[in-house]
Amino acid sequence: MTYREYKPTWLEQKICVDIYGRDLNLSDVPMTMMTREVAYTKRNLSQDEIDNLYEGWISKQEENK
């Protein structure tokens, strides 16, 4: 699978975030599971920002191999 082919799968992976789509933190906001796509939409991230997050994630995956 190529870089661009995997992105939709990556966006559908569930992550643990607060109800506003933010990363884990020490606030008293309830935590939940949602897809990356929903979380990033709630954060109002642009497509370029999502692409940058994906590229960073890919880089980390390659480093861990």
PQR file of N, CA, C, O and H, with PARSE charges and radii, in Angstrom:
ATOM      1  N   MET A   1       0.845  -1.171   0.000 -0.4000 1.5000
ATOM      2  CA  MET A   1       0.000   0.000   0.000 -0.0000 2.0000
ATOM      3  C   MET A   1       0.898   1.244   0.000  0.5500 1.7000
ATOM      4  O   MET A   1       1.884   1.307   0.734 -0.5500 1.4000
ATOM      5  N   THR A   2       0.552   2.206  -0.811 -0.4000 1.5000
ATOM      6  CA  THR A   2       1.371   3.407  -0.904 -0.0000 2.0000
ATOM      7  C   THR A   2       0.951   4.437   0.139  0.5500 1.7000
ATOM      8  O   THR A   2      -0.066   4.300   0.820 -0.5500 1.4000
ATOM      9  H   THR A   2      -0.249   2.154  -1.407  0.4000 1.0000
ATOM     10  N   TYR A   3       1.759   5.447   0.229 -0.4000 1.5000
ATOM     11  CA  TYR A   3       1.551   6.550   1.174 -0.0000 2.0000
ATOM     12  C   TYR A   3       0.138   7.112   1.079  0.5500 1.7000
ATOM     13  O   TYR A   3      -0.545   7.222   2.097 -0.5500 1.4000
ATOM     14  H   TYR A   3       2.585   5.558  -0.324  0.4000 1.0000
ATOM     15  N   ARG A   4      -0.309   7.468  -0.109 -0.4000 1.5000
ATOM     16  CA  ARG A   4      -1.638   8.078  -0.292 -0.0000 2.0000
ATOM     17  C   ARG A   4      -2.761   7.062  -0.158  0.5500 1.7000
ATOM     18  O   ARG A   4      -3.863   7.417   0.259 -0.5500 1.4000
ATOM     19  H   ARG A   4       0.246   7.379  -0.936  0.4000 1.0000
ATOM     20  N   GLU A   5      -2.503   5.802  -0.505 -0.4000 1.5000
ATOM     21  CA  GLU A   5      -3.541   4.784  -0.374 -0.0000 2.0000
ATOM     22  C   GLU A   5      -3.850   4.481   1.084  0.5500 1.7000
ATOM     23  O   GLU A   5      -4.984   4.133   1.411 -0.5500 1.4000
ATOM     24  H   GLU A   5      -1.607   5.514  -0.844  0.4000 1.0000
ATOM     25  N   TYR A   6      -2.863   4.606   1.964 -0.4000 1.5000
ATOM     26  CA  TYR A   6      -3.054   4.261   3.373 -0.0000 2.0000
ATOM     27  C   TYR A   6      -3.730   5.379   4.168  0.5500 1.7000
ATOM     28  O   TYR A   6      -4.311   5.112   5.220 -0.5500 1.4000
ATOM     29  H   TYR A   6      -1.942   4.889   1.697  0.4000 1.0000
ATOM     30  N   LYS A   7      -3.668   6.593   3.701 -0.4000 1.5000
ATOM     31  CA  LYS A   7      -4.190   7.727   4.462 -0.0000 2.0000
ATOM     32  C   LYS A   7      -5.654   7.558   4.869  0.5500 1.7000
ATOM     33  O   LYS A   7      -5.974   7.825   6.028 -0.5500 1.4000
ATOM     34  H   LYS A   7      -3.196   6.809   2.846  0.4000 1.0000
ATOM     35  N   PRO A   8      -6.572   7.125   3.980 -0.5600 1.5000
ATOM     36  CA  PRO A   8      -7.967   6.940   4.416  0.2800 2.0000
ATOM     37  C   PRO A   8      -8.100   5.923   5.550  0.5500 1.7000
ATOM     38  O   PRO A   8      -8.924   6.097   6.448 -0.5500 1.4000
ATOM     39  N   THR A   9      -7.291   4.863   5.510 -0.4000 1.5000
ATOM     40  CA  THR A   9      -7.304   3.869   6.578 -0.0000 2.0000
ATOM     41  C   THR A   9      -6.813   4.496   7.871  0.5500 1.7000
ATOM     42  O   THR A   9      -7.389   4.254   8.932 -0.5500 1.4000
ATOM     43  H   THR A   9      -6.621   4.721   4.781  0.4000 1.0000
ATOM     44  N   TRP A  10      -5.767   5.290   7.800 -0.4000 1.5000
ATOM     45  CA  TRP A  10      -5.211   5.983   8.964 -0.0000 2.0000
ATOM     46  C   TRP A  10      -6.250   6.914   9.577  0.5500 1.7000
ATOM     47  O   TRP A  10      -6.378   6.982  10.800 -0.5500 1.4000
ATOM     48  H   TRP A  10      -5.300   5.487   6.938  0.4000 1.0000
ATOM     49  N   LEU A  11      -6.990   7.627   8.743 -0.4000 1.5000
ATOM     50  CA  LEU A  11      -8.007   8.556   9.242 -0.0000 2.0000
ATOM     51  C   LEU A  11      -9.159   7.826   9.922  0.5500 1.7000
ATOM     52  O   LEU A  11      -9.831   8.413  10.771 -0.5500 1.4000
ATOM     53  H   LEU A  11      -6.886   7.572   7.750  0.4000 1.0000
ATOM     54  N   GLU A  12      -9.407   6.573   9.578 -0.4000 1.5000
ATOM     55  CA  GLU A  12     -10.503   5.809  10.177 -0.0000 2.0000
ATOM     56  C   GLU A  12     -10.099   5.086  11.459  0.5500 1.7000
ATOM     57  O   GLU A  12     -10.954   4.502  12.126 -0.5500 1.4000
ATOM     58  H   GLU A  12      -8.861   6.096   8.889  0.4000 1.0000
ATOM     59  N   GLN A  13      -8.819   5.113  11.816 -0.4000 1.5000
ATOM     60  CA  GLN A  13      -8.377   4.478  13.053 -0.0000 2.0000
ATOM     61  C   GLN A  13      -8.916   5.256  14.246  0.5500 1.7000
ATOM     62  O   GLN A  13      -8.961   6.486  14.240 -0.5500 1.4000
ATOM     63  H   GLN A  13      -8.125   5.588  11.275  0.4000 1.0000
ATOM     64  N   LYS A  14      -9.323   4.512  15.267 -0.4000 1.5000
ATOM     65  CA  LYS A  14      -9.868   5.160  16.461 -0.0000 2.0000
ATOM     66  C   LYS A  14      -8.730   5.553  17.397  0.5500 1.7000
ATOM     67  O   LYS A  14      -7.769   4.808  17.586 -0.5500 1.4000
ATOM     68  H   LYS A  14      -9.286   3.513  15.273  0.4000 1.0000
ATOM     69  N   ILE A  15      -8.867   6.747  17.977 -0.4000 1.5000
ATOM     70  CA  ILE A  15      -7.896   7.255  18.940 -0.0000 2.0000
ATOM     71  C   ILE A  15      -8.642   7.735  20.177  0.5500 1.7000
ATOM     72  O   ILE A  15      -9.828   8.058  20.108 -0.5500 1.4000
ATOM     73  H   ILE A  15      -9.648   7.352  17.824  0.4000 1.0000
ATOM     74  N   CYS A  16      -7.951   7.782  21.298 -0.4000 1.5000
ATOM     75  CA  CYS A  16      -8.539   8.256  22.549 -0.0000 2.0000
ATOM     76  C   CYS A  16      -8.277   9.756  22.673  0.5500 1.7000
ATOM     77  O   CYS A  16      -7.127  10.191  22.736 -0.5500 1.4000
ATOM     78  H   CYS A  16      -6.987   7.520  21.354  0.4000 1.0000
ATOM     79  N   VAL A  17      -9.347  10.532  22.706 -0.4000 1.5000
ATOM     80  CA  VAL A  17      -9.265  11.989  22.786 -0.0000 2.0000
ATOM     81  C   VAL A  17     -10.369  12.484  23.707  0.5500 1.7000
ATOM     82  O   VAL A  17     -11.219  11.700  24.130 -0.5500 1.4000
ATOM     83  H   VAL A  17     -10.280  10.178  22.655  0.4000 1.0000
ATOM     84  N   ASP A  18     -10.367  13.783  24.024 -0.4000 1.5000
ATOM     85  CA  ASP A  18     -11.482  14.311  24.807 -0.0000 2.0000
ATOM     86  C   ASP A  18     -12.665  14.563  23.875  0.5500 1.7000
ATOM     87  O   ASP A  18     -12.547  14.378  22.664 -0.5500 1.4000
ATOM     88  H   ASP A  18      -9.676  14.419  23.680  0.4000 1.0000
ATOM     89  N   ILE A  19     -13.783  14.976  24.418 -0.4000 1.5000
ATOM     90  CA  ILE A  19     -14.996  15.112  23.612 -0.0000 2.0000
ATOM     91  C   ILE A  19     -14.893  16.195  22.549  0.5500 1.7000
ATOM     92  O   ILE A  19     -15.738  16.274  21.657 -0.5500 1.4000
ATOM     93  H   ILE A  19     -13.879  15.126  25.402  0.4000 1.0000
ATOM     94  N   TYR A  20     -13.856  17.035  22.640 -0.4000 1.5000
ATOM     95  CA  TYR A  20     -13.629  18.083  21.645 -0.0000 2.0000
ATOM     96  C   TYR A  20     -12.601  17.678  20.595  0.5500 1.7000
ATOM     97  O   TYR A  20     -12.251  18.475  19.725 -0.5500 1.4000
ATOM     98  H   TYR A  20     -13.170  16.971  23.365  0.4000 1.0000
ATOM     99  N   GLY A  21     -12.112  16.424  20.677 -0.4000 1.5000
ATOM    100  CA  GLY A  21     -11.152  15.927  19.700 -0.0000 2.0000
ATOM    101  C   GLY A  21      -9.709  16.229  20.036  0.5500 1.7000
ATOM    102  O   GLY A  21      -8.819  15.982  19.222 -0.5500 1.4000
ATOM    103  H   GLY A  21     -12.396  15.776  21.383  0.4000 1.0000
ATOM    104  N   ARG A  22      -9.461  16.764  21.230 -0.4000 1.5000
ATOM    105  CA  ARG A  22      -8.081  17.105  21.618 -0.0000 2.0000
ATOM    106  C   ARG A  22      -7.376  15.893  22.208  0.5500 1.7000
ATOM    107  O   ARG A  22      -8.018  14.971  22.711 -0.5500 1.4000
ATOM    108  H   ARG A  22     -10.184  16.965  21.891  0.4000 1.0000
ATOM    109  N   ASP A  23      -6.035  15.903  22.141 -0.4000 1.5000
ATOM    110  CA  ASP A  23      -5.234  14.810  22.695 -0.0000 2.0000
ATOM    111  C   ASP A  23      -5.485  14.650  24.185  0.5500 1.7000
ATOM    112  O   ASP A  23      -6.046  15.527  24.842 -0.5500 1.4000
ATOM    113  H   ASP A  23      -5.513  16.652  21.732  0.4000 1.0000
ATOM    114  N   LEU A  24      -5.045  13.489  24.707 -0.4000 1.5000
ATOM    115  CA  LEU A  24      -5.163  13.231  26.136 -0.0000 2.0000
ATOM    116  C   LEU A  24      -4.531  14.365  26.932  0.5500 1.7000
ATOM    117  O   LEU A  24      -3.459  14.864  26.590 -0.5500 1.4000
ATOM    118  H   LEU A  24      -4.589  12.777  24.174  0.4000 1.0000
ATOM    119  N   ASN A  25      -5.218  14.762  27.999 -0.4000 1.5000
ATOM    120  CA  ASN A  25      -4.684  15.826  28.851 -0.0000 2.0000
ATOM    121  C   ASN A  25      -5.196  15.641  30.271  0.5500 1.7000
ATOM    122  O   ASN A  25      -5.909  14.677  30.549 -0.5500 1.4000
ATOM    123  H   ASN A  25      -6.089  14.356  28.277  0.4000 1.0000
ATOM    124  N   LEU A  26      -4.849  16.529  31.150 -0.4000 1.5000
ATOM    125  CA  LEU A  26      -5.221  16.396  32.550 -0.0000 2.0000
ATOM    126  C   LEU A  26      -6.478  17.183  32.917  0.5500 1.7000
ATOM    127  O   LEU A  26      -6.766  17.356  34.101 -0.5500 1.4000
ATOM    128  H   LEU A  26      -4.269  17.312  30.924  0.4000 1.0000
ATOM    129  N   SER A  27      -7.221  17.656  31.937 -0.4000 1.5000
ATOM    130  CA  SER A  27      -8.428  18.431  32.225 -0.0000 2.0000
ATOM    131  C   SER A  27      -9.542  17.505  32.713  0.5500 1.7000
ATOM    132  O   SER A  27      -9.416  16.281  32.678 -0.5500 1.4000
ATOM    133  H   SER A  27      -6.986  17.515  30.975  0.4000 1.0000
ATOM    134  N   ASP A  28     -10.597  18.099  33.153 -0.4000 1.5000
ATOM    135  CA  ASP A  28     -11.725  17.315  33.654 -0.0000 2.0000
ATOM    136  C   ASP A  28     -12.768  17.041  32.570  0.5500 1.7000
ATOM    137  O   ASP A  28     -13.912  16.704  32.876 -0.5500 1.4000
ATOM    138  H   ASP A  28     -10.700  19.093  33.182  0.4000 1.0000
ATOM    139  N   VAL A  29     -12.372  17.187  31.306 -0.4000 1.5000
ATOM    140  CA  VAL A  29     -13.267  16.904  30.181 -0.0000 2.0000
ATOM    141  C   VAL A  29     -13.262  15.393  29.947  0.5500 1.7000
ATOM    142  O   VAL A  29     -12.195  14.779  29.938 -0.5500 1.4000
ATOM    143  H   VAL A  29     -11.443  17.462  31.058  0.4000 1.0000
ATOM    144  N   PRO A  30     -14.430  14.785  29.758 -0.5600 1.5000
ATOM    145  CA  PRO A  30     -14.488  13.333  29.539  0.2800 2.0000
ATOM    146  C   PRO A  30     -13.710  12.905  28.291  0.5500 1.7000
ATOM    147  O   PRO A  30     -13.679  13.606  27.280 -0.5500 1.4000
ATOM    148  N   MET A  31     -13.088  11.736  28.398 -0.4000 1.5000
ATOM    149  CA  MET A  31     -12.330  11.171  27.289 -0.0000 2.0000
ATOM    150  C   MET A  31     -13.219  10.168  26.560  0.5500 1.7000
ATOM    151  O   MET A  31     -14.116   9.571  27.156 -0.5500 1.4000
ATOM    152  H   MET A  31     -13.113  11.166  29.220  0.4000 1.0000
ATOM    153  N   THR A  32     -12.964   9.993  25.276 -0.4000 1.5000
ATOM    154  CA  THR A  32     -13.747   9.079  24.454 -0.0000 2.0000
ATOM    155  C   THR A  32     -12.893   8.563  23.311  0.5500 1.7000
ATOM    156  O   THR A  32     -11.784   9.046  23.085 -0.5500 1.4000
ATOM    157  H   THR A  32     -12.236  10.478  24.792  0.4000 1.0000
ATOM    158  N   MET A  33     -13.412   7.583  22.595 -0.4000 1.5000
ATOM    159  CA  MET A  33     -12.756   7.061  21.403 -0.0000 2.0000
ATOM    160  C   MET A  33     -13.496   7.603  20.191  0.5500 1.7000
ATOM    161  O   MET A  33     -14.726   7.574  20.140 -0.5500 1.4000
ATOM    162  H   MET A  33     -14.314   7.190  22.779  0.4000 1.0000
ATOM    163  N   MET A  34     -12.737   8.099  19.212 -0.4000 1.5000
ATOM    164  CA  MET A  34     -13.326   8.534  17.943 -0.0000 2.0000
ATOM    165  C   MET A  34     -12.270   8.382  16.870  0.5500 1.7000
ATOM    166  O   MET A  34     -11.086   8.219  17.167 -0.5500 1.4000
ATOM    167  H   MET A  34     -11.738   8.122  19.254  0.4000 1.0000
ATOM    168  N   THR A  35     -12.703   8.435  15.619 -0.4000 1.5000
ATOM    169  CA  THR A  35     -11.747   8.312  14.524 -0.0000 2.0000
ATOM    170  C   THR A  35     -10.905   9.577  14.438  0.5500 1.7000
ATOM    171  O   THR A  35     -11.310  10.648  14.889 -0.5500 1.4000
ATOM    172  H   THR A  35     -13.664   8.567  15.377  0.4000 1.0000
ATOM    173  N   ARG A  36      -9.737   9.428  13.854 -0.4000 1.5000
ATOM    174  CA  ARG A  36      -8.881  10.594  13.649 -0.0000 2.0000
ATOM    175  C   ARG A  36      -9.612  11.656  12.825  0.5500 1.7000
ATOM    176  O   ARG A  36      -9.511  12.851  13.105 -0.5500 1.4000
ATOM    177  H   ARG A  36      -9.408   8.557  13.487  0.4000 1.0000
ATOM    178  N   GLU A  37     -10.342  11.209  11.813 -0.4000 1.5000
ATOM    179  CA  GLU A  37     -11.039  12.149  10.942 -0.0000 2.0000
ATOM    180  C   GLU A  37     -12.024  13.014  11.726  0.5500 1.7000
ATOM    181  O   GLU A  37     -12.080  14.227  11.526 -0.5500 1.4000
ATOM    182  H   GLU A  37     -10.424  10.239  11.585  0.4000 1.0000
ATOM    183  N   VAL A  38     -12.796  12.400  12.612 -0.4000 1.5000
ATOM    184  CA  VAL A  38     -13.755  13.154  13.430 -0.0000 2.0000
ATOM    185  C   VAL A  38     -13.012  14.078  14.387  0.5500 1.7000
ATOM    186  O   VAL A  38     -13.386  15.240  14.547 -0.5500 1.4000
ATOM    187  H   VAL A  38     -12.751  11.415  12.775  0.4000 1.0000
ATOM    188  N   ALA A  39     -11.961  13.566  15.025 -0.4000 1.5000
ATOM    189  CA  ALA A  39     -11.195  14.380  15.971 -0.0000 2.0000
ATOM    190  C   ALA A  39     -10.584  15.594  15.278  0.5500 1.7000
ATOM    191  O   ALA A  39     -10.627  16.702  15.813 -0.5500 1.4000
ATOM    192  H   ALA A  39     -11.657  12.622  14.896  0.4000 1.0000
ATOM    193  N   TYR A  40     -10.018  15.392  14.094 -0.4000 1.5000
ATOM    194  CA  TYR A  40      -9.384  16.499  13.378 -0.0000 2.0000
ATOM    195  C   TYR A  40     -10.416  17.495  12.875  0.5500 1.7000
ATOM    196  O   TYR A  40     -10.139  18.691  12.791 -0.5500 1.4000
ATOM    197  H   TYR A  40      -9.983  14.492  13.659  0.4000 1.0000
ATOM    198  N   THR A  41     -11.602  17.008  12.541 -0.4000 1.5000
ATOM    199  CA  THR A  41     -12.686  17.910  12.145 -0.0000 2.0000
ATOM    200  C   THR A  41     -13.113  18.770  13.327  0.5500 1.7000
ATOM    201  O   THR A  41     -13.342  19.970  13.177 -0.5500 1.4000
ATOM    202  H   THR A  41     -11.827  16.036  12.609  0.4000 1.0000
ATOM    203  N   LYS A  42     -13.219  18.151  14.513 -0.4000 1.5000
ATOM    204  CA  LYS A  42     -13.598  18.910  15.715 -0.0000 2.0000
ATOM    205  C   LYS A  42     -12.540  19.942  16.082  0.5500 1.7000
ATOM    206  O   LYS A  42     -12.858  20.978  16.664 -0.5500 1.4000
ATOM    207  H   LYS A  42     -13.033  17.176  14.635  0.4000 1.0000
ATOM    208  N   ARG A  43     -11.287  19.666  15.748 -0.4000 1.5000
ATOM    209  CA  ARG A  43     -10.199  20.621  16.016 -0.0000 2.0000
ATOM    210  C   ARG A  43     -10.110  21.706  14.944  0.5500 1.7000
ATOM    211  O   ARG A  43      -9.304  22.629  15.060 -0.5500 1.4000
ATOM    212  H   ARG A  43     -11.028  18.824  15.275  0.4000 1.0000
ATOM    213  N   ASN A  44     -10.933  21.596  13.906 -0.4000 1.5000
ATOM    214  CA  ASN A  44     -10.923  22.538  12.784 -0.0000 2.0000
ATOM    215  C   ASN A  44      -9.571  22.589  12.082  0.5500 1.7000
ATOM    216  O   ASN A  44      -9.101  23.664  11.710 -0.5500 1.4000
ATOM    217  H   ASN A  44     -11.588  20.845  13.812  0.4000 1.0000
ATOM    218  N   LEU A  45      -8.943  21.425  11.899 -0.4000 1.5000
ATOM    219  CA  LEU A  45      -7.657  21.369  11.207 -0.0000 2.0000
ATOM    220  C   LEU A  45      -7.877  21.443   9.701  0.5500 1.7000
ATOM    221  O   LEU A  45      -8.839  20.885   9.173 -0.5500 1.4000
ATOM    222  H   LEU A  45      -9.325  20.551  12.201  0.4000 1.0000
ATOM    223  N   SER A  46      -6.979  22.132   9.025 -0.4000 1.5000
ATOM    224  CA  SER A  46      -7.035  22.214   7.563 -0.0000 2.0000
ATOM    225  C   SER A  46      -6.463  20.932   6.966  0.5500 1.7000
ATOM    226  O   SER A  46      -5.834  20.143   7.671 -0.5500 1.4000
ATOM    227  H   SER A  46      -6.198  22.585   9.454  0.4000 1.0000
ATOM    228  N   GLN A  47      -6.679  20.727   5.687 -0.4000 1.5000
ATOM    229  CA  GLN A  47      -6.148  19.549   5.005 -0.0000 2.0000
ATOM    230  C   GLN A  47      -4.620  19.538   5.061  0.5500 1.7000
ATOM    231  O   GLN A  47      -4.017  18.473   5.196 -0.5500 1.4000
ATOM    232  H   GLN A  47      -7.190  21.368   5.114  0.4000 1.0000
ATOM    233  N   ASP A  48      -3.993  20.702   4.959 -0.4000 1.5000
ATOM    234  CA  ASP A  48      -2.527  20.784   5.053 -0.0000 2.0000
ATOM    235  C   ASP A  48      -2.041  20.362   6.436  0.5500 1.7000
ATOM    236  O   ASP A  48      -1.032  19.668   6.552 -0.5500 1.4000
ATOM    237  H   ASP A  48      -4.483  21.567   4.849  0.4000 1.0000
ATOM    238  N   GLU A  49      -2.746  20.772   7.478 -0.4000 1.5000
ATOM    239  CA  GLU A  49      -2.368  20.388   8.838 -0.0000 2.0000
ATOM    240  C   GLU A  49      -2.522  18.884   9.044  0.5500 1.7000
ATOM    241  O   GLU A  49      -1.682  18.254   9.687 -0.5500 1.4000
ATOM    242  H   GLU A  49      -3.566  21.337   7.384  0.4000 1.0000
ATOM    243  N   ILE A  50      -3.588  18.312   8.502 -0.4000 1.5000
ATOM    244  CA  ILE A  50      -3.788  16.862   8.590 -0.0000 2.0000
ATOM    245  C   ILE A  50      -2.691  16.137   7.824  0.5500 1.7000
ATOM    246  O   ILE A  50      -2.163  15.134   8.304 -0.5500 1.4000
ATOM    247  H   ILE A  50      -4.270  18.823   7.979  0.4000 1.0000
ATOM    248  N   ASP A  51      -2.342  16.628   6.642 -0.4000 1.5000
ATOM    249  CA  ASP A  51      -1.246  16.034   5.868 -0.0000 2.0000
ATOM    250  C   ASP A  51       0.054  16.067   6.651  0.5500 1.7000
ATOM    251  O   ASP A  51       0.806  15.093   6.633 -0.5500 1.4000
ATOM    252  H   ASP A  51      -2.771  17.442   6.252  0.4000 1.0000
ATOM    253  N   ASN A  52       0.337  17.172   7.343 -0.4000 1.5000
ATOM    254  CA  ASN A  52       1.556  17.278   8.150 -0.0000 2.0000
ATOM    255  C   ASN A  52       1.551  16.268   9.296  0.5500 1.7000
ATOM    256  O   ASN A  52       2.579  15.654   9.583 -0.5500 1.4000
ATOM    257  H   ASN A  52      -0.274  17.963   7.358  0.4000 1.0000
ATOM    258  N   LEU A  53       0.409  16.093   9.949 -0.4000 1.5000
ATOM    259  CA  LEU A  53       0.308  15.095  11.016 -0.0000 2.0000
ATOM    260  C   LEU A  53       0.548  13.690  10.457  0.5500 1.7000
ATOM    261  O   LEU A  53       1.244  12.880  11.070 -0.5500 1.4000
ATOM    262  H   LEU A  53      -0.426  16.591   9.716  0.4000 1.0000
ATOM    263  N   TYR A  54      -0.029  13.414   9.300 -0.4000 1.5000
ATOM    264  CA  TYR A  54       0.143  12.104   8.666 -0.0000 2.0000
ATOM    265  C   TYR A  54       1.602  11.869   8.302  0.5500 1.7000
ATOM    266  O   TYR A  54       2.136  10.787   8.547 -0.5500 1.4000
ATOM    267  H   TYR A  54      -0.594  14.072   8.802  0.4000 1.0000
ATOM    268  N   GLU A  55       2.242  12.859   7.725 -0.4000 1.5000
ATOM    269  CA  GLU A  55       3.658  12.730   7.366 -0.0000 2.0000
ATOM    270  C   GLU A  55       4.516  12.491   8.602  0.5500 1.7000
ATOM    271  O   GLU A  55       5.447  11.687   8.565 -0.5500 1.4000
ATOM    272  H   GLU A  55       1.809  13.738   7.526  0.4000 1.0000
ATOM    273  N   GLY A  56       4.207  13.183   9.695 -0.4000 1.5000
ATOM    274  CA  GLY A  56       4.931  12.964  10.951 -0.0000 2.0000
ATOM    275  C   GLY A  56       4.717  11.557  11.480  0.5500 1.7000
ATOM    276  O   GLY A  56       5.648  10.926  11.978 -0.5500 1.4000
ATOM    277  H   GLY A  56       3.451  13.836   9.725  0.4000 1.0000
ATOM    278  N   TRP A  57       3.493  11.068  11.372 -0.4000 1.5000
ATOM    279  CA  TRP A  57       3.175   9.717  11.825 -0.0000 2.0000
ATOM    280  C   TRP A  57       3.930   8.688  10.987  0.5500 1.7000
ATOM    281  O   TRP A  57       4.484   7.728  11.523 -0.5500 1.4000
ATOM    282  H   TRP A  57       2.736  11.581  10.967  0.4000 1.0000
ATOM    283  N   ILE A  58       3.951   8.894   9.666 -0.4000 1.5000
ATOM    284  CA  ILE A  58       4.683   7.986   8.765 -0.0000 2.0000
ATOM    285  C   ILE A  58       6.170   7.980   9.135  0.5500 1.7000
ATOM    286  O   ILE A  58       6.790   6.918   9.174 -0.5500 1.4000
ATOM    287  H   ILE A  58       3.501   9.674   9.230  0.4000 1.0000
ATOM    288  N   SER A  59       6.739   9.145   9.403 -0.4000 1.5000
ATOM    289  CA  SER A  59       8.151   9.227   9.765 -0.0000 2.0000
ATOM    290  C   SER A  59       8.440   8.442  11.035  0.5500 1.7000
ATOM    291  O   SER A  59       9.444   7.734  11.113 -0.5500 1.4000
ATOM    292  H   SER A  59       6.235  10.008   9.370  0.4000 1.0000
ATOM    293  N   LYS A  60       7.565   8.560  12.034 -0.4000 1.5000
ATOM    294  CA  LYS A  60       7.747   7.811  13.283 -0.0000 2.0000
ATOM    295  C   LYS A  60       7.675   6.313  13.040  0.5500 1.7000
ATOM    296  O   LYS A  60       8.442   5.548  13.623 -0.5500 1.4000
ATOM    297  H   LYS A  60       6.749   9.135  11.971  0.4000 1.0000
ATOM    298  N   GLN A  61       6.748   5.890  12.175 -0.4000 1.5000
ATOM    299  CA  GLN A  61       6.607   4.466  11.868 -0.0000 2.0000
ATOM    300  C   GLN A  61       7.874   3.929  11.196  0.5500 1.7000
ATOM    301  O   GLN A  61       8.314   2.817  11.489 -0.5500 1.4000
ATOM    302  H   GLN A  61       6.124   6.512  11.702  0.4000 1.0000
ATOM    303  N   GLU A  62       8.445   4.714  10.307 -0.4000 1.5000
ATOM    304  CA  GLU A  62       9.660   4.289   9.613 -0.0000 2.0000
ATOM    305  C   GLU A  62      10.853   4.228  10.569  0.5500 1.7000
ATOM    306  O   GLU A  62      11.714   3.359  10.430 -0.5500 1.4000
ATOM    307  H   GLU A  62       8.087   5.617  10.069  0.4000 1.0000
ATOM    308  N   GLU A  63      10.908   5.147  11.540 -0.4000 1.5000
ATOM    309  CA  GLU A  63      11.981   5.140  12.525 -0.0000 2.0000
ATOM    310  C   GLU A  63      11.904   3.910  13.417  0.5500 1.7000
ATOM    311  O   GLU A  63      12.934   3.378  13.832 -0.5500 1.4000
ATOM    312  H   GLU A  63      10.209   5.853  11.653  0.4000 1.0000
ATOM    313  N   ASN A  64      10.696   3.456  13.713 -0.4000 1.5000
ATOM    314  CA  ASN A  64      10.503   2.325  14.618 -0.0000 2.0000
ATOM    315  C   ASN A  64      10.751   0.973  13.955  0.5500 1.7000
ATOM    316  O   ASN A  64      10.745  -0.054  14.634 -0.5500 1.4000
ATOM    317  H   ASN A  64       9.859   3.888  13.376  0.4000 1.0000
ATOM    318  N   LYS A  65      10.968   0.955  12.658 -0.4000 1.5000
ATOM    319  CA  LYS A  65      11.215  -0.325  11.967 -0.0000 2.0000
ATOM    320  C   LYS A  65      12.624  -0.802  12.180  0.5500 1.7000
ATOM    321  O   LYS A  65      13.001  -1.858  11.672 -0.5500 1.4000
ATOM    322  H   LYS A  65      10.973   1.789  12.106  0.4000 1.0000
TER
END
